[in-house]
Amino acid sequence: MRSFFLLTKPHCPLCTQAIQLIHQSPLAEPIELGVVDISDEPELIEEYATLVPVLIRGRDDAEMKWPFDPAQLLEFLES
């Protein structure tokens, strides 16, 4: 199963939109999605505070930064 991580922070409406978009993606195979709250990690806050939500592909650490549309997201999730 392919794994992904979504970097988020509290009270982030864009993060909520990203999660909804991921759940609505018509994937051929299921994925494993970990949601990471960057507010607990100082080094992640420093790097991603103004960039969240960021989706990271587990196998190669490729990043997809917001905004992404459904077609871009599907391509990223299935590649």
N, C-alpha and C positions, 0 to 999 in steps of 0.2 A: 504494500500500500504506500502510495506517495504521501510524504508529509510536508506540511507547510506551517509557518508561524506568522501570525498577524500581530504586529507591534501596535499597541494601543496605549491610551492613557485615560484616566477617569474623566467623565463629563465631556466626551468627544463625540459629537453628532456624526462627524465624518467616519469615525470608527464603526459606529452603529450601521451606517449606510454600507460600509465595506463588508461587514459581516452578513448583512442581508443579501448583498449582491453575490457573495460567495455561496450562500445557501441556495440561492435561486439559479445557480449555474447548472446547465444541463450536462453534467459530467458523464462520460462513458463508464468510468469506474469511480468508486468512492475514494475520498482522500482523508487523511488525518490532519486536523487543523488544531494547532495549539494557539491560544490567545495569550499574549505576553504583555503584562502591564509594565510599561517602561518606568513608571514612577517609583518602582522598587529598586531600580538599578541605576546608580549615578552615571555610569559610563554610557548607558543607553540613552538617558535623558540628554546628556551632552551631545550625542551624535544625532538623535532622532526627534528631539522635543518639538521642532517645528515641522517635521515631515510626516508624522503619523496621520493616518494609518499607512503602514508599510507591510507588504506581504513578502515573506521570504520563503523560497523553495529550499527544502531541507537537503536535497541531494547535492546541490552545487552552490548554495547560499546566494543564488540570484535574487535580486530585489525588484519589486514592482512598487513604485511609490504612487500615492494618490495624486491626482485623480486617474482612475481607470474605468473604461466602459465595459459592458458585458462581453463584447467580442475580444477585447484585449485580455480581460481576465480569463476567459475560457482558454485562449491560446496559451497563456502563461501556466495555467493549472494543468493542461494536458501535454505540455512540452517536456 
